Amino acid sequence: MDQHDEQEFAEYFAARREAVRRTAFLLCGDWHRADDFAQTAFVALHRRWRKIRDKQALDAYVRRSVVRAVIDESRRPWRRERFVDELPETPVGDGEIGESVATRETLVAGLRRVPPRQRAVLVLRFLEGLDVAGTAEALGCSEGTVKSQTSRGLEALRDALGDAIDDLRPAS
């Protein structure tokens, strides 16, 4: 790449790094893995930078790369969850955690229990703000698939959250 392309890429990277990292975190639930997924997406983008004609589509390209990386990683055998008979102790809150932090933790914990493809749809639709068509384009599937995965994902999230779903509703 020439100097101008490198400068363009560096500017895009600086502007979008945190947003991509946040999306990756919402998909996988682990900041360290989110860093890896964001890095994978930006490396892929850097490799193809000169070939990309439509610079307006960069966000979609990076988002799709992150989603694919998360889903691909979740299919690898060493990443599968292992169920145990006894759960480890959960940390006891000392009451200083803000309500928004507790709500976010509840949501992220619930998202971790949703299957990867459904989690990707939920994150893109409700947390990234994409519509059905935008989500379908980002995932490379039909709008009907997005709708069915949204429905199933919301059901799985409700099941995962159980009584904690009341924590996500605003107090009136």
C-alpha positions in Angstrom: 0.0 0.0 0.0 1.1 3.5 -0.6 1.4 6.2 2.0 -2.1 7.7 1.2 -3.8 4.3 1.6 -2.0 3.7 4.9 -3.1 7.1 6.2 -6.7 6.4 5.2 -6.6 3.0 6.9 -5.0 4.5 10.0 -7.7 7.1 10.3 -10.5 4.6 9.8 -9.0 2.3 12.4 -8.6 5.0 14.9 -12.2 6.1 14.4 -13.8 2.7 14.5 -11.6 0.6 16.8 -13.6 1.0 20.0 -17.0 0.4 18.3 -15.8 -2.8 16.6 -14.3 -4.0 19.9 -17.6 -3.3 21.7 -19.5 -5.2 19.1 -17.1 -8.2 19.4 -17.4 -8.1 23.1 -21.2 -8.2 22.9 -20.9 -11.2 20.6 -18.4 -13.2 22.7 -18.7 -11.8 26.2 -14.9 -11.7 26.8 -12.8 -8.5 26.3 -9.6 -10.4 25.5 -11.3 -12.5 22.8 -13.1 -9.3 21.6 -9.7 -7.7 21.1 -8.6 -10.8 19.0 -11.8 -10.7 16.9 -11.5 -7.0 16.3 -7.9 -7.4 15.3 -8.8 -10.3 12.9 -11.4 -8.0 11.3 -9.0 -5.1 10.9 -6.2 -7.3 9.5 -8.6 -8.7 6.9 -9.7 -5.1 6.0 -6.0 -4.0 5.8 -5.2 -6.8 3.3 -8.1 -5.8 1.0 -7.9 -2.0 1.5 -6.7 -1.2 -2.0 -9.4 -3.5 -3.6 -12.3 -1.9 -1.7 -14.0 0.6 -4.0 -16.9 1.6 -1.8 -15.5 3.2 1.3 -19.0 3.7 2.6 -19.3 0.0 3.0 -16.3 -0.4 5.4 -18.4 -0.6 8.5 -20.4 -3.4 7.0 -17.3 -5.3 5.9 -15.7 -5.0 9.3 -18.9 -6.0 11.1 -19.4 -9.0 8.9 -15.7 -10.0 9.5 -16.2 -9.8 13.3 -19.5 -11.8 13.2 -17.9 -14.5 11.1 -14.8 -14.7 13.3 -16.9 -15.1 16.4 -19.2 -17.8 14.9 -16.2 -19.6 13.4 -14.4 -19.6 16.7 -17.5 -20.9 18.5 -17.6 -23.9 16.2 -14.0 -25.0 17.1 -14.0 -27.9 19.5 -11.7 -26.4 22.1 -14.1 -23.4 22.5 -17.1 -25.5 23.4 -18.5 -25.0 26.8 -18.1 -27.8 29.3 -20.9 -28.4 31.8 -20.0 -29.1 35.4 -22.0 -30.5 38.3 -21.1 -27.7 40.6 -21.0 -24.1 39.7 -18.1 -21.9 40.9 -18.8 -19.3 43.5 -20.1 -16.0 42.1 -18.6 -12.8 43.5 -20.8 -11.0 46.0 -21.5 -7.4 45.1 -20.7 -4.9 47.8 -23.6 -2.5 46.8 -21.4 0.0 45.1 -22.0 -1.2 41.6 -24.2 1.2 39.7 -27.5 0.2 38.4 -26.4 0.5 34.8 -23.4 -1.7 35.3 -25.6 -4.4 36.9 -28.0 -4.2 34.0 -25.2 -4.5 31.5 -23.7 -7.5 33.4 -27.1 -9.1 33.4 -27.6 -8.6 29.7 -24.1 -9.8 28.8 -24.5 -12.9 31.0 -27.7 -13.7 29.3 -26.2 -13.1 25.8 -23.4 -15.6 26.6 -26.1 -18.4 26.9 -27.7 -17.6 23.5 -26.3 -19.6 20.6 -23.7 -17.7 18.5 -25.8 -17.1 15.4 -28.8 -15.9 17.3 -26.5 -13.8 19.5 -25.1 -12.2 16.4 -28.5 -11.3 15.2 -29.6 -9.8 18.6 -26.4 -7.8 18.9 -26.6 -6.4 15.3 -30.4 -5.7 15.5 -30.8 -4.3 19.0 -27.4 -3.1 20.2 -25.9 -2.0 16.9 -29.2 -0.6 15.6 -29.3 -2.3 12.3 -32.7 -3.1 10.7 -33.6 -6.5 9.3 -32.2 -5.8 5.9 -28.9 -4.5 7.2 -28.5 -7.4 9.6 -29.3 -9.8 6.7 -26.6 -8.2 4.6 -24.1 -8.2 7.4 -24.6 -11.9 8.0 -25.0 -12.9 4.4 -28.4 -14.5 4.9 -32.1 -13.8 4.0 -34.3 -11.4 5.9 -36.6 -14.3 6.8 -33.6 -16.0 8.5 -32.9 -12.8 10.4 -36.5 -12.6 11.6 -36.6 -16.3 12.7 -33.2 -16.0 14.4 -34.3 -12.9 16.2 -37.4 -14.6 17.5 -35.5 -17.7 18.6 -32.7 -15.5 20.0 -35.1 -13.4 22.1 -36.8 -16.6 23.4 -33.4 -18.0 24.3 -32.4 -14.7 26.0 -35.7 -14.7 28.0 -35.1 -18.3 29.1 -31.4 -17.5 30.0 -32.4 -14.4 32.0 -35.4 -15.9 33.8 -36.2 -13.7 36.8 -33.3 -11.3 36.0 -35.3 -10.0 33.0 -37.0 -7.7 35.5 -33.6 -6.0 36.1 -33.6 -5.0 32.4 -37.0 -3.3 32.5 -37.0 0.4 33.5 -38.6 1.1 36.9 -41.8 3.1 36.6 
